[in-house]
Structures are given as C-alpha cells and as structure tokens.
C-alpha cells in the first residue's frame, strides 16, 4: 500500500504546524485516522473534516491576534 497525496500533504501540514506552535509532531501524528481503499491509504473522512475545522480556527485566531497586535502598535 502507498500513502495518498492527501495523507502526504496532511503530514507536511502537521510538521509545519508543529514548527509554528512549538508542539511535538509525534503527538499530532498519533491522532491521524486513516483508511485503505484501492491499495492506497487515505485520511478518514471524519478526521479530515475535523482537521480542516481546527486549521480554519487556528488561522482565524491568528488573524484576530495579529489585528490586536497591530492596534497595540499604533
């Protein structure tokens, strides 16, 4: 079996997020839920949806914090 491009991309995102947040990549990787189909490994649909939601919330939080910091610097 091979990893799908979806899984490889997700692992890359997890590594980037671990670097940005200072968290341990191993903990993030342990949470990944996968399934097999046609000889490839994919993200489980429920996991993929939850991961996307968490990423969106993180981006929104970063935007708000950036705006707050910008106002403080004015």
N, C-alpha and C positions, 0 to 999 in steps of 0.2 A: 504494500500500500504506500501511497505517497500523500504528502500534505497538499491540500488545495492552495491556490494562490490566496484565497480568503484567510486561511489559517496562518500562512506565512506573513501576510500583511498585518494580521492581528498581533502576532508575536512581535513584529517590528514596532507597532504602536505601543505595546506593553513595555518594551525596552525604553522607548522614548519617554513614556510617562514615568517610568521608574527613575530615569535620569532627572527629569524635571522636578519630580516631587521628593526625590531622595529616599524612595521606598525600595524595598528588596524585590527584585524581579522574580525571584523564586516564589514568593507568596502570590504574586499576580498570576504566574504561570500555573500554579496549582489549582487555581479557580476555574481555568478554562474547561469547558464542557464540549466534547467532540462527538461526532457520529460518523459512521462509514457509509459510503454509497458509491457503487460502481468502481470500487478499487481505490477511491480517494477518501481522505479524511477531511471533514468539514466542521465548522463551528455548529454546535447545536443551535437551532433557531431561537429557542428561548434565551440561551446565553448570549447570542449575538444581539438580540433586541435589548437585553439588559445592559450589555457592554456599551452599545451605542447611546443609550439613555445616560449612562454615567459619564461618558465622554462629553456629551452635549451639556450636561450640568456643570462639568468641570470647566468647559470653555466659557459658559455664561458667568460662572463665578469669577473666573479670571478677568473677564471684561469688566464686571462690576468693581472688582478690586482695583483694576487699572484706572477706572474713572475716578474712584475715591482718591487714589494716589495723585492723579492729575489735579484734582481740585485742591488738595493739600499743598501742592507745589505752586499754585497760582499766587 
